[in-house]
Amino acid sequence: MADISPLLPFSHSLGPGSTCSSIRWRSRKVLLLVFSGLFLVPLIVFIASNDNGFKQHVQYLQEDDQNVSFSLTKETTKPQILRPGSRGVSAGVSEKASVNLKGAQVKGYPQNDSMLSWQRTSFHFQPEKNWMNDPNGPLYYKGWYHFFYQHNPHAAVWGDIVWGHAVSRDLINWFHLPLAIVADEWFDINGVWTGSATILPNGKIAMLYTGSTNESVQVQNLAYPADHNDPLLLKWVKYSGNPVLVSPPGIDPNDFRDPTTAWYTSEGKWRITIGSKANFTGIALVYDTEDFINFKMSGVLHGVPGTGMWECVDFYPVSKTGQNGLDTSANGPHVKHVVKTSLDYVGKDYYALGTYDDKTGKWYPDNPEIDVGIGIMLDYGMFYASKTFYDQDKGRRVLWGWVAESDTEADDVRKGWASLQGIPRTVLLDTKTCSNLLQWPVEEVERLRLKGKEFNNIEVKAGSVMPLELDGATQLDIAAEFELDKKALESTAESNVDFSCSTSGGAAQRGALGPFGLLVLADNSLAEHTSVYFYVAKGNNGTHKTFFCTDQSRSSVANDVKKEIYGSYVPVLEGEKLSVRILVDHSIVESFAQGGRTVVTSRVYPIRAIYGAARLFLFNNAIEATVTSSLKIWQMNSAFIRPYFNEQ
């Protein structure tokens, strides 16, 4: 029987935590307060003057090129940028159906069924068939990890979105369950969109999600398990009074989505944030509730001009001192808070670290120069709409992220599936730099390791490529370290030339101290290969700056797939070797540099470097430096992913 009163008020408390020293950005506090005030003060004054939240016409000071005022009314000047958005188009298909590669129509490569079949992964989560996008409401409950996801059960393109559902004991091997939440009410008939789960102290679950109504308006709805004693959570009930939230006056009802997991405040209320925008300023709206049915808007958590719509916002604490994850409600001097958003106009996830004020409901970035949407990306490759949850069983925070396709929609339809999820990652604060997160594959993936092979102290001369003999190269876990010749580091001339992974010529462009790294999913002739590499630049002040990149430009001889070059700067501290971990699983390559400080996910579609023809190489395309590398490489088993059959 469904719960008559699914959610009730209760008390919640957190124990004291340890403290740590704040070692960065102290000199920026005044700048931070001024910056935040310029944006937020007009909004705070406005909210305070209106019991209902926003008035229809409120002017903001837009902090970009010309300091012009703009209204919260309908968008008028959004840049025209093609992007792989998470929502699809009104016709119900993915955007890439109409996107021409490099601005021109190209003829599709004639791939056969064997080539397309190879692309399906072996240890990444995918539905049995059809379309998948955003991760939704992940949680650990009664011994099972639950994963919900945006799913089209009818086709391999975006449309008819409902919630798929799967469970696992270990985040790697999965059972597919029946659909969890379907589009069958006026408040979600055009799509059951992204949402988040909150586990309450009494053990009950509140699932908030965005519904697209019969008029294609975005509203927030509540669902809860029909039977909280069912560890598989097979049946879900929608609250009869849905929607529990509609967009406030002045916010476009099509820019109001993706409620977060709730956290408990010092005032004894639950708090969530929802992504939106004010003209082209991305914002996260804040709402308080005691019962997940009645909500009151309390302001704006944060906003950044020029970043556009914030969707799939995530907000969570990370410890300054420990190596464990924290409950979403944790706060105090031992904690930093992460604000992450998915920018729909560029299709990328950005985050920033900062301080959360529980009394005001405001968050302040440690460094405004790398604020949300203008600084650090969570992943510099194909990775979007990410969402974390606190795994109370193992005391860790786990991150999920949608990895889209970058081939043609016609190929997706022919394959019968589209998109996958990245390997779940743990998330911690990098306590050595205190300026970035560390992302790392969950430890359970190591259970799939089979035979391992070590290569120690291999010297790779400048301008050379070296094969690594393996039994197979399509399912690998690679751990590699690199050391540049110290004499070359010291003697290399200084340069004032700026380096960028995406614009500096990729792995083929030689420099004094790079690029060097690995060629994965390569064929024997190297006509196809995906380069994962480091590049060290020596600035005109004599300091070295390291970049970590993935070059897909030669990943396939097919001419109708996207072949981007991704990457960014990666912090390397004194005494550290350059290190990378790479997970290769058919058409996905996930690369984690320096313990996960910089991460790049790639989708690649080789034609020749598949099955037994796939190989792995070391390479060093530097002009002056020799590189020494040591590697441990494991063949990877396939995960056990199948439908769940209840024998009872």
Disulfide bonds with the S-S distance in Angstrom:
Cys501-Cys549 2.04
